Amino acid sequence: EKDLVKKALAVGNRMFLAGEVDRKEAVSKPLIQNAYQALTDQGYLRKTGDKLELMESFRNQAAVRAIEGRIAGYLEGGFEE
């Protein structure tokens, strides 16, 4: 998980520099860790030891697009549980 957080921070920083992320504070270790925890709580990820992995049922493009759509809906203020 530690390496995954580092990679996410690196990608986030590149996205910020490219103008894809508006606020620098959106790229932070606690925020990324909380996002991974939320994805785990919602059943998208599974933690085994110190590793996170995508649950088997979400290992396809259609499922990933559905997850992206849910996140986008949340960011636009239309998230419903």
C-alpha positions as CSV (number, residue, x, y, z in Angstrom):
1,E,0.0,0.0,0.0
2,K,2.9,2.3,0.8
3,D,4.2,2.1,-2.8
4,L,0.8,2.6,-4.2
5,V,0.3,5.8,-2.2
6,K,3.7,7.0,-3.5
7,K,2.7,6.3,-7.1
8,A,-0.6,8.0,-6.6
9,L,1.2,11.1,-5.2
10,A,3.5,11.2,-8.2
11,V,0.6,10.9,-10.6
12,G,-1.3,13.5,-8.7
13,N,1.6,15.9,-8.8
14,R,2.0,15.4,-12.5
15,M,-1.7,16.0,-13.0
16,F,-1.5,19.2,-10.9
17,L,1.4,20.5,-13.0
18,A,-0.5,19.7,-16.2
19,G,-3.6,21.6,-14.9
20,E,-5.7,18.5,-14.6
21,V,-6.0,19.0,-10.8
22,D,-7.0,22.5,-9.7
23,R,-5.8,22.5,-6.1
24,K,-2.4,21.4,-4.9
25,E,-3.9,20.3,-1.5
26,A,-6.0,17.7,-3.4
27,V,-2.7,15.8,-3.8
28,S,-1.9,14.7,-0.3
29,K,-1.0,11.5,1.4
30,P,-3.9,11.5,3.9
31,L,-6.4,12.2,1.1
32,I,-5.1,9.4,-1.0
33,Q,-5.1,7.0,2.0
34,N,-8.7,8.0,2.8
35,A,-9.7,7.4,-0.8
36,Y,-8.2,3.9,-0.8
37,Q,-10.0,3.2,2.5
38,A,-13.3,4.4,1.0
39,L,-12.8,2.2,-2.0
40,T,-12.0,-0.7,0.3
41,D,-15.1,0.0,2.4
42,Q,-17.3,0.1,-0.7
43,G,-16.0,-3.3,-1.8
44,Y,-13.9,-2.3,-4.8
45,L,-10.6,-3.0,-3.2
46,R,-9.3,-5.7,-0.9
47,K,-6.4,-5.4,1.5
48,T,-4.2,-8.4,2.0
49,G,-1.3,-7.8,4.2
50,D,0.2,-4.5,3.1
51,K,-1.2,-4.8,-0.5
52,L,-4.4,-3.5,-2.0
53,E,-5.9,-5.3,-5.0
54,L,-9.0,-4.7,-7.1
55,M,-11.7,-7.2,-6.2
56,E,-12.1,-9.9,-8.9
57,S,-15.6,-8.8,-9.9
58,F,-14.3,-5.3,-10.8
59,R,-11.3,-6.5,-13.0
60,N,-12.8,-5.5,-16.3
61,Q,-13.2,-2.3,-18.3
62,A,-16.9,-2.0,-17.9
63,A,-16.6,-2.3,-14.1
64,V,-13.8,0.2,-13.9
65,R,-15.9,2.7,-16.0
66,A,-18.8,2.2,-13.6
67,I,-16.5,3.0,-10.7
68,E,-15.2,6.1,-12.5
69,G,-18.8,7.2,-13.2
70,R,-19.7,6.8,-9.6
71,I,-16.7,8.9,-8.5
72,A,-17.5,11.5,-11.1
73,G,-21.1,11.7,-9.9
74,Y,-19.9,12.2,-6.4
75,L,-17.5,15.0,-7.4
76,E,-20.4,16.7,-9.3
77,G,-22.6,16.5,-6.1
78,G,-24.9,13.8,-7.3
79,F,-23.7,10.9,-5.2
80,E,-26.3,8.6,-3.7
81,E,-25.5,5.5,-1.6
